[in-house]
Amino acid sequence: MSTVTDRPVADNSVRTPGRWAAPPRPVWEEEPSRAGLAGKGIALGFACLAIVFPLWIVLVTSLSSRKTIDQAGGLVVIPKEIDFIAYRELLSGGQVTRAAVISVLITVVGTAFSMTVSVLCAYGLSRSESLAHRWILMTLLATMFFSAGLIPTYLLVQSLGLTDTYLALILPSALSVFNILVLRGFFMGISQELIDSARIDGAGDFRILWQIVMPLSRAVLAVITLFYAVGYWSAWFNASLYLNDQDMMPLQNVMIQLVQKQEAPVGMGQAIKTGQLSALAVQMAVMVMALLPVAVLSPFVQKHFKKGMLTGAVKG
């Protein structure tokens, strides 16, 4: 008669763990070591320092008096005296104030126009029932790799009578095919059943775009708006190419002229002669004014950047 013993049954999975163990994870999925975390922290610290330190020098120099700048021999690293005379002189009227107003108007009008055309184009290309949408899409893609060049573009702007007009700063760079493709990819990700139900209720294309598509696309719209706004605000080449009147120059072109000529704007010569103002402080103050709008707006759009760009790019 066989008896049942209390000896444990041999378990092959225990004796041969390599046979049943899970495959090893890739290196990038392993938990980082303390040395790795410290190395990443040091690298990020140096990267942040390389970005913040030049901005700090520009800001501190713009807020320094002429005496402090003369003692430092140029750019100031450690502030001693805070003086807002450069900003008071710049904002009291004159060339820089006029250029800042021009840049703001061009940025607002240009961004609104570019976003309107880009959204309409992207929505039309995202609907498979649109007329000749494939051919239009192929044509737009071709412009990303082939262009007429600088001279034909200048001749076209000149023949249209746009030289010495603000339209020359908007129309030649009004559209970005990359931005249109990102918007199109995001629009294609919106549920087709939602759009079909709106059509059944009697909604037209413009109403669907305004009341359904755009509210669901706030993330990508915010990112593309930032792209266009930064592009218009930072643009200087079109103004130097198409504008001959110095009174029409935007802020970026005035800043370039100040840095190249190493002199203060018109109307500040008396303050410099009396020793109250430094030309270097004026130049740094203009740079701060040019960087300030982008630095202020970017954090508000940053939360939408990942969702807007990745979703639009992957689903396109």
PEQUI-V127055 format. One record per residue. N is the residue number from 1. OMEGA is omega in whole degrees, 0 to 359 (* if undefined). Layout:
BEGIN
N/OMEGA, N/OMEGA
END
This chain:
BEGIN
1/182, 2/180, 3/179, 4/180, 5/180, 6/181, 7/180, 8/179, 9/181, 10/181, 11/182, 12/181, 13/179, 14/182, 15/180, 16/184, 17/181, 18/183, 19/186, 20/183, 21/179, 22/180, 23/182, 24/180, 25/175, 26/184, 27/184, 28/177, 29/179, 30/177, 31/181, 32/178, 33/179, 34/178, 35/178, 36/178, 37/179, 38/179, 39/178, 40/179, 41/179, 42/180, 43/178, 44/178, 45/178, 46/179, 47/178, 48/179, 49/179, 50/179, 51/187, 52/186, 53/176, 54/178, 55/177, 56/180, 57/179, 58/182, 59/182, 60/180, 61/180, 62/181, 63/182, 64/176, 65/180, 66/179, 67/179, 68/180, 69/178, 70/178, 71/178, 72/181, 73/180, 74/182, 75/183, 76/178, 77/181, 78/183, 79/177, 80/179, 81/178, 82/182, 83/182, 84/184, 85/180, 86/180, 87/178, 88/179, 89/181, 90/184, 91/179, 92/180, 93/180, 94/188, 95/183, 96/178, 97/178, 98/179, 99/178, 100/178, 101/178, 102/180, 103/179, 104/181, 105/179, 106/180, 107/182, 108/182, 109/181, 110/179, 111/178, 112/179, 113/181, 114/180, 115/179, 116/181, 117/181, 118/180, 119/179, 120/180, 121/181, 122/179, 123/177, 124/180, 125/180, 126/180, 127/183, 128/181, 129/180, 130/183, 131/175, 132/183, 133/179, 134/180, 135/178, 136/179, 137/178, 138/178, 139/178, 140/179, 141/180, 142/180, 143/176, 144/183, 145/182, 146/177, 147/183, 148/182, 149/186, 150/185, 151/176, 152/178, 153/178, 154/179, 155/178, 156/179, 157/180, 158/180, 159/177, 160/180, 161/183, 162/179, 163/184, 164/172, 165/180, 166/176, 167/178, 168/178, 169/184, 170/189, 171/182, 172/180, 173/186, 174/186, 175/173, 176/181, 177/178, 178/179, 179/178, 180/179, 181/177, 182/177, 183/179, 184/179, 185/178, 186/180, 187/179, 188/179, 189/178, 190/185, 191/178, 192/179, 193/179, 194/179, 195/179, 196/179, 197/177, 198/177, 199/178, 200/178, 201/176, 202/181, 203/176, 204/183, 205/182, 206/178, 207/177, 208/180, 209/186, 210/188, 211/183, 212/187, 213/184, 214/176, 215/178, 216/185, 217/183, 218/182, 219/182, 220/177, 221/178, 222/181, 223/181, 224/176, 225/177, 226/178, 227/181, 228/182, 229/178, 230/178, 231/179, 232/182, 233/184, 234/185, 235/177, 236/187, 237/180, 238/179, 239/179, 240/182, 241/189, 242/182, 243/177, 244/180, 245/181, 246/180, 247/180, 248/185, 249/175, 250/188, 251/182, 252/179, 253/176, 254/178, 255/178, 256/179, 257/179, 258/182, 259/182, 260/183, 261/180, 262/179, 263/181, 264/178, 265/179, 266/180, 267/180, 268/182, 269/181, 270/179, 271/179, 272/180, 273/180, 274/178, 275/180, 276/188, 277/177, 278/179, 279/179, 280/178, 281/178, 282/179, 283/180, 284/179, 285/176, 286/177, 287/178, 288/178, 289/179, 290/182, 291/189, 292/182, 293/180, 294/180, 295/181, 296/184, 297/186, 298/181, 299/181, 300/181, 301/185, 302/182, 303/179, 304/190, 305/183, 306/181, 307/184, 308/185, 309/184, 310/180, 311/179, 312/182, 313/184, 314/184, 315/178, 316/*
END
